[in-house]
Amino acid sequence: MDKAAKTGIISKFARQEGDTGSPEVQVAVLTQRIKELTEHLQKNKKDNSTRHGLLMMVSRRRTLLKYLSKENRERYLSLTTELGIRR
């Protein structure tokens, strides 16, 4: 993911100006990275170190989504709908 794409994602999901740490932003950035690594692994099936990193990212995203669903269910539902993540 290049810097421009990451900046676009951050500006789209940020709660306020300069927000990079909110769960929404973190989940959106992780989702983009997960999509890229999934495409990479479809071409390179034996790349086990990347597979391990991907599984760690999916676990991190799941943890953030669980936190967001407990804190604010509306934001969780809108975020999962917008990103196309299964609940």
PDB file of N, CA, C and O in Angstrom:
ATOM      1  N   MET A   1       0.852  -1.159   0.000  1.00  0.00           N
ATOM      2  CA  MET A   1       0.000   0.000   0.000  1.00  0.00           C
ATOM      3  C   MET A   1       0.907   1.234   0.000  1.00  0.00           C
ATOM      4  O   MET A   1       1.791   1.368   0.846  1.00  0.00           O
ATOM      5  N   ASP A   2       0.677   2.122  -0.950  1.00  0.00           N
ATOM      6  CA  ASP A   2       1.487   3.324  -1.008  1.00  0.00           C
ATOM      7  C   ASP A   2       0.945   4.392  -0.063  1.00  0.00           C
ATOM      8  O   ASP A   2      -0.146   4.262   0.492  1.00  0.00           O
ATOM      9  N   LYS A   3       1.735   5.447   0.105  1.00  0.00           N
ATOM     10  CA  LYS A   3       1.406   6.473   1.082  1.00  0.00           C
ATOM     11  C   LYS A   3       0.110   7.205   0.738  1.00  0.00           C
ATOM     12  O   LYS A   3      -0.669   7.539   1.631  1.00  0.00           O
ATOM     13  N   ALA A   4      -0.124   7.453  -0.538  1.00  0.00           N
ATOM     14  CA  ALA A   4      -1.328   8.180  -0.950  1.00  0.00           C
ATOM     15  C   ALA A   4      -2.595   7.374  -0.637  1.00  0.00           C
ATOM     16  O   ALA A   4      -3.592   7.933  -0.179  1.00  0.00           O
ATOM     17  N   ALA A   5      -2.550   6.067  -0.884  1.00  0.00           N
ATOM     18  CA  ALA A   5      -3.715   5.227  -0.595  1.00  0.00           C
ATOM     19  C   ALA A   5      -3.992   5.191   0.903  1.00  0.00           C
ATOM     20  O   ALA A   5      -5.142   5.272   1.334  1.00  0.00           O
ATOM     21  N   LYS A   6      -2.937   5.070   1.685  1.00  0.00           N
ATOM     22  CA  LYS A   6      -3.109   5.022   3.134  1.00  0.00           C
ATOM     23  C   LYS A   6      -3.659   6.349   3.660  1.00  0.00           C
ATOM     24  O   LYS A   6      -4.519   6.359   4.540  1.00  0.00           O
ATOM     25  N   THR A   7      -3.168   7.459   3.128  1.00  0.00           N
ATOM     26  CA  THR A   7      -3.654   8.768   3.542  1.00  0.00           C
ATOM     27  C   THR A   7      -5.124   8.942   3.179  1.00  0.00           C
ATOM     28  O   THR A   7      -5.891   9.528   3.943  1.00  0.00           O
ATOM     29  N   GLY A   8      -5.517   8.433   2.012  1.00  0.00           N
ATOM     30  CA  GLY A   8      -6.921   8.509   1.610  1.00  0.00           C
ATOM     31  C   GLY A   8      -7.825   7.719   2.530  1.00  0.00           C
ATOM     32  O   GLY A   8      -8.913   8.173   2.886  1.00  0.00           O
ATOM     33  N   ILE A   9      -7.377   6.537   2.914  1.00  0.00           N
ATOM     34  CA  ILE A   9      -8.162   5.702   3.830  1.00  0.00           C
ATOM     35  C   ILE A   9      -8.286   6.385   5.189  1.00  0.00           C
ATOM     36  O   ILE A   9      -9.361   6.405   5.789  1.00  0.00           O
ATOM     37  N   ILE A  10      -7.183   6.940   5.662  1.00  0.00           N
ATOM     38  CA  ILE A  10      -7.198   7.604   6.971  1.00  0.00           C
ATOM     39  C   ILE A  10      -8.139   8.796   6.955  1.00  0.00           C
ATOM     40  O   ILE A  10      -8.914   8.980   7.894  1.00  0.00           O
ATOM     41  N   SER A  11      -8.089   9.615   5.900  1.00  0.00           N
ATOM     42  CA  SER A  11      -8.953  10.788   5.850  1.00  0.00           C
ATOM     43  C   SER A  11     -10.426  10.399   5.711  1.00  0.00           C
ATOM     44  O   SER A  11     -11.304  11.123   6.180  1.00  0.00           O
ATOM     45  N   LYS A  12     -10.698   9.278   5.080  1.00  0.00           N
ATOM     46  CA  LYS A  12     -12.080   8.852   4.895  1.00  0.00           C
ATOM     47  C   LYS A  12     -12.712   8.358   6.199  1.00  0.00           C
ATOM     48  O   LYS A  12     -13.882   8.634   6.461  1.00  0.00           O
ATOM     49  N   PHE A  13     -11.949   7.634   7.013  1.00  0.00           N
ATOM     50  CA  PHE A  13     -12.507   7.006   8.207  1.00  0.00           C
ATOM     51  C   PHE A  13     -12.174   7.731   9.511  1.00  0.00           C
ATOM     52  O   PHE A  13     -12.611   7.294  10.575  1.00  0.00           O
ATOM     53  N   ALA A  14     -11.419   8.817   9.458  1.00  0.00           N
ATOM     54  CA  ALA A  14     -11.030   9.530  10.677  1.00  0.00           C
ATOM     55  C   ALA A  14     -12.232  10.223  11.298  1.00  0.00           C
ATOM     56  O   ALA A  14     -13.108  10.724  10.593  1.00  0.00           O
ATOM     57  N   ARG A  15     -12.265  10.246  12.620  1.00  0.00           N
ATOM     58  CA  ARG A  15     -13.347  10.924  13.329  1.00  0.00           C
ATOM     59  C   ARG A  15     -13.159  12.431  13.284  1.00  0.00           C
ATOM     60  O   ARG A  15     -14.130  13.184  13.199  1.00  0.00           O
ATOM     61  N   GLN A  16     -11.905  12.869  13.342  1.00  0.00           N
ATOM     62  CA  GLN A  16     -11.580  14.290  13.287  1.00  0.00           C
ATOM     63  C   GLN A  16     -10.255  14.446  12.548  1.00  0.00           C
ATOM     64  O   GLN A  16      -9.622  13.452  12.192  1.00  0.00           O
ATOM     65  N   GLU A  17      -9.838  15.673  12.320  1.00  0.00           N
ATOM     66  CA  GLU A  17      -8.598  15.938  11.601  1.00  0.00           C
ATOM     67  C   GLU A  17      -7.394  15.383  12.364  1.00  0.00           C
ATOM     68  O   GLU A  17      -7.250  15.632  13.561  1.00  0.00           O
ATOM     69  N   GLY A  18      -6.541  14.643  11.687  1.00  0.00           N
ATOM     70  CA  GLY A  18      -5.335  14.103  12.305  1.00  0.00           C
ATOM     71  C   GLY A  18      -5.551  12.822  13.085  1.00  0.00           C
ATOM     72  O   GLY A  18      -4.644  12.376  13.787  1.00  0.00           O
ATOM     73  N   ASP A  19      -6.705  12.229  12.985  1.00  0.00           N
ATOM     74  CA  ASP A  19      -7.018  11.007  13.726  1.00  0.00           C
ATOM     75  C   ASP A  19      -6.475   9.791  12.970  1.00  0.00           C
ATOM     76  O   ASP A  19      -6.919   9.485  11.863  1.00  0.00           O
ATOM     77  N   THR A  20      -5.513   9.107  13.584  1.00  0.00           N
ATOM     78  CA  THR A  20      -4.980   7.895  12.965  1.00  0.00           C
ATOM     79  C   THR A  20      -5.104   6.690  13.882  1.00  0.00           C
ATOM     80  O   THR A  20      -4.809   5.569  13.467  1.00  0.00           O
ATOM     81  N   GLY A  21      -5.534   6.897  15.119  1.00  0.00           N
ATOM     82  CA  GLY A  21      -5.534   5.815  16.085  1.00  0.00           C
ATOM     83  C   GLY A  21      -6.889   5.253  16.434  1.00  0.00           C
ATOM     84  O   GLY A  21      -6.983   4.290  17.195  1.00  0.00           O
ATOM     85  N   SER A  22      -7.951   5.841  15.890  1.00  0.00           N
ATOM     86  CA  SER A  22      -9.277   5.331  16.235  1.00  0.00           C
ATOM     87  C   SER A  22      -9.463   3.931  15.653  1.00  0.00           C
ATOM     88  O   SER A  22      -8.845   3.595  14.642  1.00  0.00           O
ATOM     89  N   PRO A  23     -10.298   3.123  16.273  1.00  0.00           N
ATOM     90  CA  PRO A  23     -10.489   1.761  15.790  1.00  0.00           C
ATOM     91  C   PRO A  23     -10.969   1.706  14.336  1.00  0.00           C
ATOM     92  O   PRO A  23     -10.599   0.800  13.590  1.00  0.00           O
ATOM     93  N   GLU A  24     -11.790   2.674  13.941  1.00  0.00           N
ATOM     94  CA  GLU A  24     -12.289   2.681  12.564  1.00  0.00           C
ATOM     95  C   GLU A  24     -11.150   2.808  11.561  1.00  0.00           C
ATOM     96  O   GLU A  24     -11.114   2.095  10.557  1.00  0.00           O
ATOM     97  N   VAL A  25     -10.220   3.720  11.837  1.00  0.00           N
ATOM     98  CA  VAL A  25      -9.080   3.928  10.931  1.00  0.00           C
ATOM     99  C   VAL A  25      -8.189   2.697  10.923  1.00  0.00           C
ATOM    100  O   VAL A  25      -7.752   2.249   9.864  1.00  0.00           O
ATOM    101  N   GLN A  26      -7.921   2.152  12.097  1.00  0.00           N
ATOM    102  CA  GLN A  26      -7.048   0.979  12.175  1.00  0.00           C
ATOM    103  C   GLN A  26      -7.649  -0.207  11.430  1.00  0.00           C
ATOM    104  O   GLN A  26      -6.933  -0.923  10.731  1.00  0.00           O
ATOM    105  N   VAL A  27      -8.947  -0.423  11.570  1.00  0.00           N
ATOM    106  CA  VAL A  27      -9.609  -1.534  10.883  1.00  0.00           C
ATOM    107  C   VAL A  27      -9.575  -1.314   9.377  1.00  0.00           C
ATOM    108  O   VAL A  27      -9.341  -2.257   8.621  1.00  0.00           O
ATOM    109  N   ALA A  28      -9.804  -0.081   8.929  1.00  0.00           N
ATOM    110  CA  ALA A  28      -9.814   0.204   7.494  1.00  0.00           C
ATOM    111  C   ALA A  28      -8.438  -0.025   6.878  1.00  0.00           C
ATOM    112  O   ALA A  28      -8.338  -0.592   5.790  1.00  0.00           O
ATOM    113  N   VAL A  29      -7.378   0.406   7.557  1.00  0.00           N
ATOM    114  CA  VAL A  29      -6.016   0.205   7.044  1.00  0.00           C
ATOM    115  C   VAL A  29      -5.669  -1.284   7.042  1.00  0.00           C
ATOM    116  O   VAL A  29      -5.091  -1.788   6.079  1.00  0.00           O
ATOM    117  N   LEU A  30      -6.019  -1.978   8.109  1.00  0.00           N
ATOM    118  CA  LEU A  30      -5.761  -3.419   8.159  1.00  0.00           C
ATOM    119  C   LEU A  30      -6.522  -4.163   7.074  1.00  0.00           C
ATOM    120  O   LEU A  30      -5.999  -5.115   6.495  1.00  0.00           O
ATOM    121  N   THR A  31      -7.749  -3.744   6.791  1.00  0.00           N
ATOM    122  CA  THR A  31      -8.546  -4.400   5.756  1.00  0.00           C
ATOM    123  C   THR A  31      -7.877  -4.266   4.397  1.00  0.00           C
ATOM    124  O   THR A  31      -7.833  -5.224   3.625  1.00  0.00           O
ATOM    125  N   GLN A  32      -7.356  -3.079   4.105  1.00  0.00           N
ATOM    126  CA  GLN A  32      -6.672  -2.880   2.830  1.00  0.00           C
ATOM    127  C   GLN A  32      -5.419  -3.747   2.730  1.00  0.00           C
ATOM    128  O   GLN A  32      -5.157  -4.347   1.688  1.00  0.00           O
ATOM    129  N   ARG A  33      -4.650  -3.811   3.811  1.00  0.00           N
ATOM    130  CA  ARG A  33      -3.438  -4.636   3.808  1.00  0.00           C
ATOM    131  C   ARG A  33      -3.785  -6.113   3.688  1.00  0.00           C
ATOM    132  O   ARG A  33      -3.079  -6.864   3.016  1.00  0.00           O
ATOM    133  N   ILE A  34      -4.870  -6.536   4.338  1.00  0.00           N
ATOM    134  CA  ILE A  34      -5.300  -7.936   4.266  1.00  0.00           C
ATOM    135  C   ILE A  34      -5.696  -8.289   2.833  1.00  0.00           C
ATOM    136  O   ILE A  34      -5.372  -9.374   2.350  1.00  0.00           O
ATOM    137  N   LYS A  35      -6.394  -7.379   2.151  1.00  0.00           N
ATOM    138  CA  LYS A  35      -6.768  -7.634   0.755  1.00  0.00           C
ATOM    139  C   LYS A  35      -5.533  -7.798  -0.126  1.00  0.00           C
ATOM    140  O   LYS A  35      -5.482  -8.687  -0.977  1.00  0.00           O
ATOM    141  N   GLU A  36      -4.537  -6.932   0.083  1.00  0.00           N
ATOM    142  CA  GLU A  36      -3.318  -7.016  -0.723  1.00  0.00           C
ATOM    143  C   GLU A  36      -2.571  -8.317  -0.462  1.00  0.00           C
ATOM    144  O   GLU A  36      -2.096  -8.957  -1.401  1.00  0.00           O
ATOM    145  N   LEU A  37      -2.463  -8.711   0.794  1.00  0.00           N
ATOM    146  CA  LEU A  37      -1.749  -9.947   1.112  1.00  0.00           C
ATOM    147  C   LEU A  37      -2.514 -11.177   0.634  1.00  0.00           C
ATOM    148  O   LEU A  37      -1.904 -12.186   0.281  1.00  0.00           O
ATOM    149  N   THR A  38      -3.830 -11.102   0.619  1.00  0.00           N
ATOM    150  CA  THR A  38      -4.621 -12.221   0.115  1.00  0.00           C
ATOM    151  C   THR A  38      -4.348 -12.431  -1.372  1.00  0.00           C
ATOM    152  O   THR A  38      -4.196 -13.565  -1.827  1.00  0.00           O
ATOM    153  N   GLU A  39      -4.288 -11.340  -2.121  1.00  0.00           N
ATOM    154  CA  GLU A  39      -3.955 -11.447  -3.546  1.00  0.00           C
ATOM    155  C   GLU A  39      -2.549 -12.017  -3.738  1.00  0.00           C
ATOM    156  O   GLU A  39      -2.328 -12.847  -4.620  1.00  0.00           O
ATOM    157  N   HIS A  40      -1.609 -11.574  -2.918  1.00  0.00           N
ATOM    158  CA  HIS A  40      -0.233 -12.078  -3.005  1.00  0.00           C
ATOM    159  C   HIS A  40      -0.184 -13.582  -2.737  1.00  0.00           C
ATOM    160  O   HIS A  40       0.517 -14.319  -3.430  1.00  0.00           O
ATOM    161  N   LEU A  41      -0.930 -14.027  -1.733  1.00  0.00           N
ATOM    162  CA  LEU A  41      -0.891 -15.442  -1.376  1.00  0.00           C
ATOM    163  C   LEU A  41      -1.612 -16.327  -2.387  1.00  0.00           C
ATOM    164  O   LEU A  41      -1.333 -17.523  -2.467  1.00  0.00           O
ATOM    165  N   GLN A  42      -2.531 -15.760  -3.153  1.00  0.00           N
ATOM    166  CA  GLN A  42      -3.155 -16.551  -4.202  1.00  0.00           C
ATOM    167  C   GLN A  42      -2.157 -16.872  -5.311  1.00  0.00           C
ATOM    168  O   GLN A  42      -2.269 -17.906  -5.969  1.00  0.00           O
ATOM    169  N   LYS A  43      -1.181 -15.985  -5.520  1.00  0.00           N
ATOM    170  CA  LYS A  43      -0.148 -16.219  -6.528  1.00  0.00           C
ATOM    171  C   LYS A  43       1.001 -17.041  -5.968  1.00  0.00           C
ATOM    172  O   LYS A  43       1.582 -17.865  -6.674  1.00  0.00           O
ATOM    173  N   ASN A  44       1.333 -16.818  -4.690  1.00  0.00           N
ATOM    174  CA  ASN A  44       2.486 -17.455  -4.046  1.00  0.00           C
ATOM    175  C   ASN A  44       2.001 -18.331  -2.902  1.00  0.00           C
ATOM    176  O   ASN A  44       2.034 -17.919  -1.742  1.00  0.00           O
ATOM    177  N   LYS A  45       1.558 -19.519  -3.221  1.00  0.00           N
ATOM    178  CA  LYS A  45       0.904 -20.375  -2.244  1.00  0.00           C
ATOM    179  C   LYS A  45       1.826 -20.879  -1.133  1.00  0.00           C
ATOM    180  O   LYS A  45       1.351 -21.227  -0.052  1.00  0.00           O
ATOM    181  N   LYS A  46       3.130 -20.922  -1.383  1.00  0.00           N
ATOM    182  CA  LYS A  46       4.036 -21.488  -0.388  1.00  0.00           C
ATOM    183  C   LYS A  46       4.725 -20.434   0.476  1.00  0.00           C
ATOM    184  O   LYS A  46       5.668 -20.751   1.201  1.00  0.00           O
ATOM    185  N   ASP A  47       4.272 -19.208   0.407  1.00  0.00           N
ATOM    186  CA  ASP A  47       4.870 -18.122   1.184  1.00  0.00           C
ATOM    187  C   ASP A  47       4.296 -18.145   2.603  1.00  0.00           C
ATOM    188  O   ASP A  47       3.355 -17.417   2.919  1.00  0.00           O
ATOM    189  N   ASN A  48       4.876 -18.988   3.439  1.00  0.00           N
ATOM    190  CA  ASN A  48       4.312 -19.211   4.773  1.00  0.00           C
ATOM    191  C   ASN A  48       4.557 -18.057   5.732  1.00  0.00           C
ATOM    192  O   ASN A  48       3.755 -17.842   6.640  1.00  0.00           O
ATOM    193  N   SER A  49       5.639 -17.309   5.559  1.00  0.00           N
ATOM    194  CA  SER A  49       5.880 -16.180   6.457  1.00  0.00           C
ATOM    195  C   SER A  49       4.851 -15.076   6.229  1.00  0.00           C
ATOM    196  O   SER A  49       4.409 -14.428   7.178  1.00  0.00           O
ATOM    197  N   THR A  50       4.474 -14.868   4.984  1.00  0.00           N
ATOM    198  CA  THR A  50       3.422 -13.897   4.688  1.00  0.00           C
ATOM    199  C   THR A  50       2.087 -14.392   5.209  1.00  0.00           C
ATOM    200  O   THR A  50       1.286 -13.599   5.703  1.00  0.00           O
ATOM    201  N   ARG A  51       1.834 -15.681   5.108  1.00  0.00           N
ATOM    202  CA  ARG A  51       0.596 -16.255   5.617  1.00  0.00           C
ATOM    203  C   ARG A  51       0.499 -16.036   7.129  1.00  0.00           C
ATOM    204  O   ARG A  51      -0.573 -15.714   7.642  1.00  0.00           O
ATOM    205  N   HIS A  52       1.603 -16.206   7.831  1.00  0.00           N
ATOM    206  CA  HIS A  52       1.621 -15.987   9.273  1.00  0.00           C
ATOM    207  C   HIS A  52       1.307 -14.520   9.596  1.00  0.00           C
ATOM    208  O   HIS A  52       0.525 -14.234  10.502  1.00  0.00           O
ATOM    209  N   GLY A  53       1.922 -13.592   8.848  1.00  0.00           N
ATOM    210  CA  GLY A  53       1.647 -12.175   9.050  1.00  0.00           C
ATOM    211  C   GLY A  53       0.195 -11.829   8.769  1.00  0.00           C
ATOM    212  O   GLY A  53      -0.409 -11.018   9.472  1.00  0.00           O
ATOM    213  N   LEU A  54      -0.362 -12.454   7.730  1.00  0.00           N
ATOM    214  CA  LEU A  54      -1.761 -12.226   7.390  1.00  0.00           C
ATOM    215  C   LEU A  54      -2.682 -12.689   8.512  1.00  0.00           C
ATOM    216  O   LEU A  54      -3.629 -11.988   8.869  1.00  0.00           O
ATOM    217  N   LEU A  55      -2.410 -13.855   9.062  1.00  0.00           N
ATOM    218  CA  LEU A  55      -3.235 -14.363  10.156  1.00  0.00           C
ATOM    219  C   LEU A  55      -3.159 -13.460  11.388  1.00  0.00           C
ATOM    220  O   LEU A  55      -4.156 -13.274  12.087  1.00  0.00           O
ATOM    221  N   MET A  56      -1.978 -12.902  11.653  1.00  0.00           N
ATOM    222  CA  MET A  56      -1.844 -11.973  12.775  1.00  0.00           C
ATOM    223  C   MET A  56      -2.648 -10.699  12.530  1.00  0.00           C
ATOM    224  O   MET A  56      -3.262 -10.166  13.455  1.00  0.00           O
ATOM    225  N   MET A  57      -2.649 -10.204  11.282  1.00  0.00           N
ATOM    226  CA  MET A  57      -3.426  -9.010  10.961  1.00  0.00           C
ATOM    227  C   MET A  57      -4.923  -9.270  11.084  1.00  0.00           C
ATOM    228  O   MET A  57      -5.662  -8.420  11.582  1.00  0.00           O
ATOM    229  N   VAL A  58      -5.370 -10.432  10.637  1.00  0.00           N
ATOM    230  CA  VAL A  58      -6.790 -10.779  10.746  1.00  0.00           C
ATOM    231  C   VAL A  58      -7.192 -10.864  12.209  1.00  0.00           C
ATOM    232  O   VAL A  58      -8.280 -10.427  12.584  1.00  0.00           O
ATOM    233  N   SER A  59      -6.322 -11.422  13.032  1.00  0.00           N
ATOM    234  CA  SER A  59      -6.601 -11.520  14.463  1.00  0.00           C
ATOM    235  C   SER A  59      -6.665 -10.139  15.098  1.00  0.00           C
ATOM    236  O   SER A  59      -7.534  -9.878  15.930  1.00  0.00           O
ATOM    237  N   ARG A  60      -5.756  -9.257  14.715  1.00  0.00           N
ATOM    238  CA  ARG A  60      -5.741  -7.897  15.249  1.00  0.00           C
ATOM    239  C   ARG A  60      -7.019  -7.151  14.848  1.00  0.00           C
ATOM    240  O   ARG A  60      -7.618  -6.442  15.656  1.00  0.00           O
ATOM    241  N   ARG A  61      -7.425  -7.326  13.578  1.00  0.00           N
ATOM    242  CA  ARG A  61      -8.640  -6.676  13.097  1.00  0.00           C
ATOM    243  C   ARG A  61      -9.864  -7.200  13.839  1.00  0.00           C
ATOM    244  O   ARG A  61     -10.757  -6.427  14.184  1.00  0.00           O
ATOM    245  N   ARG A  62      -9.910  -8.508  14.086  1.00  0.00           N
ATOM    246  CA  ARG A  62     -11.033  -9.095  14.812  1.00  0.00           C
ATOM    247  C   ARG A  62     -11.120  -8.521  16.222  1.00  0.00           C
ATOM    248  O   ARG A  62     -12.214  -8.240  16.711  1.00  0.00           O
ATOM    249  N   THR A  63      -9.985  -8.347  16.873  1.00  0.00           N
ATOM    250  CA  THR A  63      -9.950  -7.780  18.220  1.00  0.00           C
ATOM    251  C   THR A  63     -10.468  -6.344  18.218  1.00  0.00           C
ATOM    252  O   THR A  63     -11.255  -5.963  19.084  1.00  0.00           O
ATOM    253  N   LEU A  64     -10.027  -5.551  17.246  1.00  0.00           N
ATOM    254  CA  LEU A  64     -10.488  -4.169  17.160  1.00  0.00           C
ATOM    255  C   LEU A  64     -11.986  -4.096  16.874  1.00  0.00           C
ATOM    256  O   LEU A  64     -12.686  -3.249  17.429  1.00  0.00           O
ATOM    257  N   LEU A  65     -12.475  -4.982  16.012  1.00  0.00           N
ATOM    258  CA  LEU A  65     -13.904  -4.990  15.714  1.00  0.00           C
ATOM    259  C   LEU A  65     -14.729  -5.408  16.929  1.00  0.00           C
ATOM    260  O   LEU A  65     -15.818  -4.882  17.156  1.00  0.00           O
ATOM    261  N   LYS A  66     -14.210  -6.350  17.702  1.00  0.00           N
ATOM    262  CA  LYS A  66     -14.920  -6.764  18.916  1.00  0.00           C
ATOM    263  C   LYS A  66     -15.007  -5.594  19.896  1.00  0.00           C
ATOM    264  O   LYS A  66     -16.049  -5.369  20.512  1.00  0.00           O
ATOM    265  N   TYR A  67     -13.905  -4.851  20.036  1.00  0.00           N
ATOM    266  CA  TYR A  67     -13.895  -3.683  20.910  1.00  0.00           C
ATOM    267  C   TYR A  67     -14.902  -2.645  20.426  1.00  0.00           C
ATOM    268  O   TYR A  67     -15.669  -2.097  21.219  1.00  0.00           O
ATOM    269  N   LEU A  68     -14.896  -2.378  19.126  1.00  0.00           N
ATOM    270  CA  LEU A  68     -15.791  -1.363  18.577  1.00  0.00           C
ATOM    271  C   LEU A  68     -17.253  -1.774  18.725  1.00  0.00           C
ATOM    272  O   LEU A  68     -18.110  -0.925  18.970  1.00  0.00           O
ATOM    273  N   SER A  69     -17.546  -3.061  18.581  1.00  0.00           N
ATOM    274  CA  SER A  69     -18.938  -3.505  18.722  1.00  0.00           C
ATOM    275  C   SER A  69     -19.425  -3.343  20.156  1.00  0.00           C
ATOM    276  O   SER A  69     -20.607  -3.085  20.384  1.00  0.00           O
ATOM    277  N   LYS A  70     -18.523  -3.493  21.124  1.00  0.00           N
ATOM    278  CA  LYS A  70     -18.926  -3.304  22.520  1.00  0.00           C
ATOM    279  C   LYS A  70     -19.087  -1.825  22.860  1.00  0.00           C
ATOM    280  O   LYS A  70     -19.984  -1.453  23.616  1.00  0.00           O
ATOM    281  N   GLU A  71     -18.216  -0.979  22.298  1.00  0.00           N
ATOM    282  CA  GLU A  71     -18.235   0.443  22.630  1.00  0.00           C
ATOM    283  C   GLU A  71     -19.369   1.193  21.935  1.00  0.00           C
ATOM    284  O   GLU A  71     -20.110   1.945  22.571  1.00  0.00           O
ATOM    285  N   ASN A  72     -19.498   0.980  20.617  1.00  0.00           N
ATOM    286  CA  ASN A  72     -20.504   1.718  19.870  1.00  0.00           C
ATOM    287  C   ASN A  72     -20.992   0.839  18.723  1.00  0.00           C
ATOM    288  O   ASN A  72     -20.331   0.719  17.692  1.00  0.00           O
ATOM    289  N   ARG A  73     -22.145   0.234  18.915  1.00  0.00           N
ATOM    290  CA  ARG A  73     -22.670  -0.742  17.950  1.00  0.00           C
ATOM    291  C   ARG A  73     -22.989  -0.096  16.595  1.00  0.00           C
ATOM    292  O   ARG A  73     -22.801  -0.728  15.555  1.00  0.00           O
ATOM    293  N   GLU A  74     -23.469   1.152  16.594  1.00  0.00           N
ATOM    294  CA  GLU A  74     -23.809   1.822  15.341  1.00  0.00           C
ATOM    295  C   GLU A  74     -22.584   2.017  14.458  1.00  0.00           C
ATOM    296  O   GLU A  74     -22.622   1.729  13.262  1.00  0.00           O
ATOM    297  N   ARG A  75     -21.496   2.506  15.049  1.00  0.00           N
ATOM    298  CA  ARG A  75     -20.260   2.706  14.267  1.00  0.00           C
ATOM    299  C   ARG A  75     -19.739   1.370  13.763  1.00  0.00           C
ATOM    300  O   ARG A  75     -19.237   1.286  12.642  1.00  0.00           O
ATOM    301  N   TYR A  76     -19.850   0.325  14.572  1.00  0.00           N
ATOM    302  CA  TYR A  76     -19.411  -1.009  14.160  1.00  0.00           C
ATOM    303  C   TYR A  76     -20.191  -1.486  12.948  1.00  0.00           C
ATOM    304  O   TYR A  76     -19.607  -1.980  11.984  1.00  0.00           O
ATOM    305  N   LEU A  77     -21.504  -1.342  12.993  1.00  0.00           N
ATOM    306  CA  LEU A  77     -22.344  -1.798  11.884  1.00  0.00           C
ATOM    307  C   LEU A  77     -22.074  -1.003  10.608  1.00  0.00           C
ATOM    308  O   LEU A  77     -22.007  -1.575   9.520  1.00  0.00           O
ATOM    309  N   SER A  78     -21.921   0.312  10.742  1.00  0.00           N
ATOM    310  CA  SER A  78     -21.665   1.118   9.549  1.00  0.00           C
ATOM    311  C   SER A  78     -20.287   0.816   8.962  1.00  0.00           C
ATOM    312  O   SER A  78     -20.126   0.798   7.742  1.00  0.00           O
ATOM    313  N   LEU A  79     -19.303   0.583   9.812  1.00  0.00           N
ATOM    314  CA  LEU A  79     -17.949   0.280   9.339  1.00  0.00           C
ATOM    315  C   LEU A  79     -17.901  -1.063   8.627  1.00  0.00           C
ATOM    316  O   LEU A  79     -17.307  -1.170   7.554  1.00  0.00           O
ATOM    317  N   THR A  80     -18.514  -2.085   9.202  1.00  0.00           N
ATOM    318  CA  THR A  80     -18.480  -3.398   8.564  1.00  0.00           C
ATOM    319  C   THR A  80     -19.251  -3.398   7.251  1.00  0.00           C
ATOM    320  O   THR A  80     -18.878  -4.097   6.309  1.00  0.00           O
ATOM    321  N   THR A  81     -20.319  -2.620   7.186  1.00  0.00           N
ATOM    322  CA  THR A  81     -21.075  -2.519   5.931  1.00  0.00           C
ATOM    323  C   THR A  81     -20.247  -1.804   4.874  1.00  0.00           C
ATOM    324  O   THR A  81     -20.196  -2.239   3.724  1.00  0.00           O
ATOM    325  N   GLU A  82     -19.606  -0.724   5.253  1.00  0.00           N
ATOM    326  CA  GLU A  82     -18.838   0.072   4.292  1.00  0.00           C
ATOM    327  C   GLU A  82     -17.607  -0.683   3.768  1.00  0.00           C
ATOM    328  O   GLU A  82     -17.253  -0.569   2.594  1.00  0.00           O
ATOM    329  N   LEU A  83     -16.965  -1.450   4.649  1.00  0.00           N
ATOM    330  CA  LEU A  83     -15.769  -2.186   4.238  1.00  0.00           C
ATOM    331  C   LEU A  83     -16.083  -3.562   3.645  1.00  0.00           C
ATOM    332  O   LEU A  83     -15.217  -4.198   3.044  1.00  0.00           O
ATOM    333  N   GLY A  84     -17.306  -4.007   3.816  1.00  0.00           N
ATOM    334  CA  GLY A  84     -17.671  -5.310   3.285  1.00  0.00           C
ATOM    335  C   GLY A  84     -17.137  -6.466   4.111  1.00  0.00           C
ATOM    336  O   GLY A  84     -16.793  -7.521   3.579  1.00  0.00           O
ATOM    337  N   ILE A  85     -17.073  -6.254   5.412  1.00  0.00           N
ATOM    338  CA  ILE A  85     -16.582  -7.293   6.323  1.00  0.00           C
ATOM    339  C   ILE A  85     -17.782  -8.064   6.856  1.00  0.00           C
ATOM    340  O   ILE A  85     -18.788  -7.471   7.245  1.00  0.00           O
ATOM    341  N   ARG A  86     -17.668  -9.389   6.871  1.00  0.00           N
ATOM    342  CA  ARG A  86     -18.740 -10.197   7.451  1.00  0.00           C
ATOM    343  C   ARG A  86     -18.768 -10.032   8.945  1.00  0.00           C
ATOM    344  O   ARG A  86     -17.728  -9.856   9.580  1.00  0.00           O
ATOM    345  N   ARG A  87     -19.978 -10.089   9.519  1.00  0.00           N
ATOM    346  CA  ARG A  87     -20.105  -9.953  10.972  1.00  0.00           C
ATOM    347  C   ARG A  87     -20.234 -11.302  11.606  1.00  0.00           C
ATOM    348  O   ARG A  87     -20.352 -11.402  12.827  1.00  0.00           O
TER     349      ARG A  87
END
